[in-house]
């Protein structure tokens, strides 16, 4: 019995992957440096080191220690067609984050603050988006991205030279697909936006905004940003704050709003039971 996948949705994330994300992900995965990086990780046991770090430093959530969280991950895996559910770890932190890492055996890492802030369906959406990401190659690319960013000098030069710019572009598109996965998991646009903006805006304020309303205050704010996007981007580039950042929240909202109004219903009709 599904407690959270109430629409009995079963869909491959590649079906709804954002076109920009797919284009740059395909470029990375078809680049010979990508295969070189995966080989380097496997031959040098770097993924085993990742698992050792997780098991030694974070809380491993099992059916005994966190049955509800494990059940959510299992439902998300079933929803998005994973053969094996990624293992979940928690990091005691007041920062708000959730991520997936690993090249052959993806693992989820969330901050305790994230788990405390969200519950029920929104928490399911927050977990599900990273579970879905393992089907689009996000986990492998994210792992290589971190290695290039933090340990580039230890990698073969071809990897850092060939992938650095592609990875920078990927960071600005990958979240669009994750946001779509969140929406499909929770089945409600406002709940999806509450997950996406959690930690950025107080939850009591988020719950008062009807994000599906084209005349809502947040829509007006985001449209104003889009109108001045070039100026903002240039200013941030000057301040060196945009080189490693992902997509801006205004862009993510507008992209997801468009998906919700033009593709979401058709996908639910085709893939929900």
PyMOL commands that set and color helices and strands:
alter all, ss='L'
color gray80, all
select helices_A, chain A and resi 13-16+19-29+32-43+46-57+67-79+112-117+120-133+138-154+157-171+174-186+189-196+203-206+217-227+229-238+249-271
alter helices_A, ss='H'
color red, helices_A
select strands_A, chain A and resi 59-61+87-91+98-101+107-111
alter strands_A, ss='S'
color yellow, strands_A
deselect
rebuild
show_as cartoon
